[in-house]
Amino acid sequence: MLDTQQLKSIYNNEQVLLVLLARLYFATAERADAENFVADNTINWQVFQQILRAHGMRSFIYGVVVTHQLKLDEKLELNLKKRYSNNRLKNFKQIKAAAEVVSAFKQQGIIVIPYKGAIFAQCYYTDVALRESSDIDFLISKRDIKAVEDYFISQQYEARTAVLRPYLNYYSNFFKDIVYYNDEVIAASIEMHWRLVDRYAGNYPIYEFFAPHLITTPVGGLTIDKLSPTYDFLAVASNHFVKDMGIKFKYMVDMACMILLERESLDLDVIIRCARQYGFEKKLGVGLQLVDELLGIELIGHRQQPLSTELLRTPLQYPIHLTRLYINEPAFLKRSLLLQDNAWNKFKFILRCFLYAFLPTYADINELKLPVYFLPVLIITRPFRLIYQMIRPKKTVG
């Protein structure tokens, strides 16, 4: 674990304070470490709050401040308290909504698998209000996509990410989810994933790998079927370490919470074998090493090569390192190549990105609204649209 002086050589004062406060939650630092740092260093509290917001850490840090009876900026604490209270109510609503979705599909003979979100907070954090989440995520079988979509349409949900039914076979082969929302039911998008990562980002186990490992768990006064710890770890790692590549500090805290609570239950052989088979050993290794270096929570005992400053900076960057995780973003391509396991995987990644330059997204399909037999036209024109998106002037506010 990096000491305070090492942290100061990499991060600004506000980022260092965030790390020190987070360590208090995991008992890998002392209260005096944070108090002395605040006393000895100038903290821009406005910047600190902006960092917390960007990384989804406002409720978490408020919980730490209250538990350890710390004194920070008074205005900041009032803002964090409001966020914490609102987040508690929101998370309970999301748990209830998730349980209702699971139950509704079970009545149709469809098993959907919840992961991340408020259910994760209830299971792995000491307080459900500590984790901020905006969406409700499920893993589904590809064979159930049409039935899932029909259910949301019948319940008056609106599509945020979806395509016209004639395009669904194409879309489900090359993309990963449909997203629906209904603000009258729950103020959150419901994301139904048949893949956990985009195909251009790499391969990953699918629903059939996870489905045999569901357990019934009490969650927020309800019971719900969720993944057992090892498979929950792999499901969440698909987002935090593989797809998003460790770009938020919240991801480090999530994984540390799970490791701290379930260390003895996590089957390292399954996790490592999965990473090796699906080509994300480096992403997993870097992610776990960041958790150890920043929070002092270790899962895999062997030490890897020291992390570069670039890799260490990313989980705390503000603004967030990657604003968009897509193939026309140079920063995404650079980081993806950096974290590939080997040269062969880098080559395959480049080929996949080249392929996806020609594959129309749901936005392309929905904007043009052409009949499905015009799909070849969309494929031909797609690269030109992608180039235009890259070079068009950014909108200014004024």
Phi, psi and omega in degrees: 000135180292137176277176187298320180295321176295320177299317182294334179283347183247322189242163173281173185300322182293322178291319178298317179298319177302315179296314182296321178293319178297323179297331178299322180300321184267005179059033176254009174211165179259154176305322181298330179301314180288316182297316180294323180295317178296320181291327187264352186227150177279124180247124172275102188292332177292316177296319179302315179294324178296321177295315178302316180296313182299325184261008177065040188242008185296311181295320181299312183292325176298317178300319178295316181300316181291314182300320185259008175052050179270156176244114176247208176289133186297315180297318178301313182298321178296318178295318180293323179298318178298316179297317180300314181296316178295324183290326177300311180296317181297319181293322176296321177295321180292322177298315179298315180297319179296317179297322179293321177296315178302314182294318182298318180286326178299324178296337177266005182079020181247126179259117175252149187246113177282147173205162185060201171064203185293328177296319176299317179299316181295325185277329191239346177260159178285345182213127184299335183282350187285333184257128178267136177212147183251339185236164173245117188251139175226149169257131182232164174281142179301329181291344183260005186303312184297318179295321178297314180296318179300322180297312183294324177295318180294334180265015175068027173280150176256149182276132170257321176226105181193168179228165174300145186308321179300337180269358191295321179297316176299310185297318182290338178283331188243349181235184198237345186201164166238147185230130180231157176209154175210101186299339179284339179266308182203136180278060179200147173285146174251116184256123180249108186257128168261348168231146181271338175225155176296147184295331178291336179280340180138183181262159180200153178304148182253186186311315185296335176289322186271327191304324180290357189244033176275143175229150178273127188226138172287128182224112176057040180084357177244170171244141183212150176273121178227172182285146172294160192307314182301316184280331171295319177303313181293323179295315181289322178299332178301324179275309190288318185257326187266304183285306184269351171056041171068037187272355179233143179293331177304325180295321178296319180293317177307308185292324177295320178299316181294316180297316182299319184277325190241020185309315184287339182270342184284124180272100184295328179298316179296315183296312183291319178298320178296315180298320180291317182295321185258008170074037175232034178300317182291318179298318177295313182298315179296317179300314180292326178291325175295320177300319181290312183294323184271324188241351178074023178248116187250140175247306181261123191293326187289145180271137176264183175297147178306140180286144176292160177300323179300315180292323180290324183290325191305313186294350181239006185296147172217124356300164180306140186303314181243110178283331177223133180261075183216164191290346177262014177253111182306321181295324177295314181297317182298312182291322179299317179293321179300326186258013173286151185292327185199177183296323180296319178293326175297317179297316179295323178296316179298319178297318180295319179296321177298316178300316184288347173294342181255353186265116180299136176272176177300326180294318177298314183296315184286331180288319184273331176053044177272151173303155188298334181288355173268009179306318177302326178294318177298321179295320181292320184275346184305313181301324181292322177295321180295318179297318179298319179298328182284326189256349183296146180298143177286142178290139177250150180261127181184000000 
